[in-house]
Amino acid sequence: MSKPLVSIILALYNSERWLKEAVDSIIGQTLREFELIVIDDGSTDKGVSIVQSYGDPRIRLIVQENAGLAAALNRGIEAANAAYICRFDPDDICQENRLEVQYNFLVANPKVVAVGSAAMMIDEEGLNVCVYSKPQDHLSLLNMIPGSPFIHPSVMFKKEAYKRAGGYPELMRLGGEDAVLFGRMAQVGELCNIPDPLIYYRISASALSRKSKQFRSFLTELIKAQIAGKEVTSDDLSVLHRLSTGSSQDKRFYYHADLSRMYAWGGGQSLSRKHALGAIALKPWSLMSYLIIILSFLPSGFVQKLYYLVKKERFHK
């Protein structure tokens, strides 16, 4: 094939459940001049076999021992032939015009080095929950740093800017690798978000990772240090690992809690209450569950405005 316009980077780690839906959504893109680079990061499931079953010359598979998401993404981007890199996750789905819209946007806006989009949030069954969007303009996104200015799997960026930013920090195996990269990329050029939802972003218990307040606070400090060019030490990472928590029950609890909040934001109050009750069944002592129940009885417009005032992010129908 001729040199692709876009290289899509898809990292796998035991991701077989929704992988075919994800790959199918890439194969069906309106922009056809792409390559899909899949990096299997030491999986033990059937993900590699699923990828190999396509036989599409635009799909390239790299298999490595487990090294973490950042290392897998860096390896895939290093192997990429295109000047534009598209991030994507194996449990999400692309709108069929996603590549075309973002590629054309970056070509038309040379000062922009990375562009994300809004996302339609879906549950484990693929049902639409609500649309989630972050601010669109560069200055507003700068104010979100050291948090991530993007929904990570919605991003397309210029490979040259990625190189100047130093790539994903591979030591950040417990999170924050995207916030560091895009915080550094903001020093290279402008960031932007497209308001249209170009991906379906799946909320699943297996992907959720809720950490303690102490963990989040310490991670934020490490992200700030990395963006500023300071090194993260092995002692720092030991502290972060010690603060890391989370059980399978926690993940199911936060799955219901997140869906409950998002349905409340999107106007699905009855479904919001259903998932709030699911959260209460798992953790009847949790104050969060009862607060969400109250939230589900409030008008969705009021809930949306309240959340935007606090987070500057939007959820809507």
N, C-alpha and C positions, 0 to 999 in steps of 0.2 A: 504494500500500500504506500501511497505518497505520504509525505510528512504530515502528521495530524495537526489540526488547529488547536486542539485541547487534549490534555492528558488527564483522565479521571483517576484518582488515587483512592483505592478501596482496601482498607486493612481489615483482615479477618482474625478473630480469635474465638473459636467455637461459636460460629455465627450462622449455622446452617438453617435455622428456623425460618427466617424471612429472606434468605439470600437470593433465591430465585426471583422473587418479586423485585428486589433491588436491581439485579442485573438486567432483568427484562425491561425495566424502566430506562436503563441506559441504552440498551440495544434499540429501543424504539424512538430515540431522540430525532428531532427534525434536523439538527446539525449532525451530519453523518461523518464528517472528517475528524474522528476522535480515536484515541486509544484508551482502553481500560486496563490499568495496571493493578492487579490484585496481589497483595502481599499477605500470605498466610503466616501469621506470627506464632507458629508452634501449636496449631490446633490439633485436637484429638477427635474431631467429629468428621462429617462427610462434606465439609465445605469445599475442599480441594476437588473432590469428585464432581460436585455440582458445577464448579467453574469449568472444569475440563470437558464437561458434557456439551458445552456450546459449540466448540469447534469453530469459533469466529476468529479470523486472523487479527482482528483489532483488539482481542483480549490477550494480555500477557500475564503469566502467573509466576510469582516469585515465592518460594517456600523457604522459610528460615526458622531457626530455633527462637523460642520466645524471648523477645528483647523489649517488649513494651510498645505502646501505640506510637509514641514520638519517633522511636528508632525505625519502626515499620514504615511510617509516613516518609521519613527522610530517605530511606532506601528506595521507596517507590518514586519519589520526586527526582532523586539522582538518576534513575533509569529513564525518566520521562523525556520524550523527544519534542514535545510542544513547548511553546513559549508561555502558554496559559495553563494553569493547574487548577483542576476542579476537585474539591473535597467532597466525599460522600461516605455514608455509613451503610453497613449491610443490613440494617433493619429499617431503613427508610426507603422512600419512593420518590423519584424525580417526576415533575411535570414534563410532558414530552417536549416542550420548548425551552426547558431550563438552560441547556448549553447555548442555544442560539441567542437567547435574551442576554445572558451574562457576557458571552463573548462579544456581541455587538456593543454592549455598554462599555466594556473596557477599551475596545478599539476606538469608540467615539469619544472617550474621556481619558486622554493620555495622562492626566495628573493623578487619576485614581489607580492605586496599585492593588486594591482588593475590594471585591464587591460581594455582599451577601444578599439575603432576601428574607422576606417573611416566610412562615411555615404554617401549613395546616397541621395541627396536632391531631394525631390519631391514636386509638387505644390498641391493645394487643390483638383485637379482632379486626382492626382496620377501619373502625367507625370514626367518622369525623367528630372532633370535640370542639375546637375553636381555632381561630387564626391567631398566631403569636407573631408580633413584630417588634423590632428594636428601632431606635431612631435612624433616620436616613442620612443626614448630612454629617460631614467630617467633624465639625466642631462639637456637635452633640455626642458623637461616638468617642471623641477624645476624652470627654468628661466621664465616660464609662470605665476607662482604664484606671486601675489595673484589672477590673473585670473584663470579660471578653465582649467586644463590641459586636460580635456576630453570633448567629446560630451556626455552630462550627460546620456541620455537614452541608450548609447552604452556600459556602464560600467558594468563589473562584478568584485566583490571584495570579499576578505576573511572576514567573519563575525567577526573573532577574531581581525583583524586589525581595523575594524569599531568600535568595542567596545573600543579598546585602544585609538582610536582617539576621542572618546566621542560622536559619532553619529552626526546626522544632528542638527545644532543649531536652535531650534524651534522659537527663537525670530526673526530670519531673514525671515519674511514673505513677504518681498518685493524683495527678490532675494539674491543671494550670498551664499545660504546654501550649495550648492555643492562645491563651491570654498573653503569654510571654511573646510568642511570635508576632501577634498582631499589634501588641504594644510597641515592639521594635519596628514593625512595618510602618506604623504611623509616623515614625521619624524619617521614613524614606519617601513617602508620598501620601496621598489622601485615601481615606476609607469611605465607603458608602454602602447603604443598603437599599435594595429595590423593594418597594412596598408590597408588591404582589407576592403571594405564596408560591414559590417555585419548587418546593419540596413538601412531601408529607413526612412529618417528623413523628416517629413512633414513641409513645410512652409505654415502657415495659418494665416490669418488676426486675428483670434480670439486668437491665441497663442502669437502673437507679442506684445512686451512691450518695447517701446522706451522711454527712460528717458532723462532728461536734462543732460548736461555736469556736472552741479553741483551735481546732484543726483549720477551720476556714480562715480565722484571723492570722494564723501562722503562715498558711499557704499564701495569703495575700501579701504578706511581708516578703516572702521568697520571690513572688512574681515581680514585685516592685524592684527588688534587688537585681533580678535577672534583666529586666528591661533597662535598668541603669547601667548594665554591664558588669555587675559584681558577680563573683562566683558563689555557687551554692556548695557548701561543704558536706562531707559525709555525716558530720554531727547534726547539721540542719535536717538532713533527710532522715536520720534516726529519730529525731524529735517528731517529725511529721508522721513517720510510720507509727510511732507510739501513740499518737493522738488519733490515728485512723480507727474507726469503728464501723460496725454494721453487720447485721445478721440477716438470714433469709426472711425472718418475720418482719424485720425492719423494712426490707425492700418491698414486701407486699403491702405493708402499712402505708408507706410513702407513695406506692403506686395508686392506691385508693385515695389518699389525701390529695395528691397532685391532680388526679382526674376530677375530684370533687371541686377543687378550687377553679380549675379551668372551665368546667361546665357552668359554674356560677358566673364566671367572667363572660362566658359566651352566651348566656341566656338559657342554658339547659338546667333549670333549677331542680326539676324532679330527679334527673340523673345525678345532679350534684348531691342531693340528699341520699340517694342510693349508695354512692361511693363513700360518703361520709359515714354512713352506717357500717359499711364494710371496714372502714378504718377503726371505728369504735369497737367492732367485734374482735379485732386483733389487739387493740390497746385501749381497753375501756377506761383506763386511768389517764389517758392523754388529753390535756386541755385543748390541744390543737383540733382534735376531732369535733369537739363541741363548738368551738369557734367557727369551724367550717359549716356546721349545721346552721348556725345563726346566719352566716354569710349567704347560705343557699335560699334564705327567705327574703333577702334584700333585692331590690330591682337591679338587674344586671348592669344597667347604665351607671348607677351609683357605684357599684363594685368596680367597674372598669375605671372610672375617674379616680377612685380612691387608690387603686393599684398604680395608675400612671403617676399620681402625685408622689408616691413613695419610690417607685422603681424606674420611672420614665420609659417603661415598656408597655406594650398594648396587647390585650387579648380581646377578640371580638368574634362575632359570628362569621 
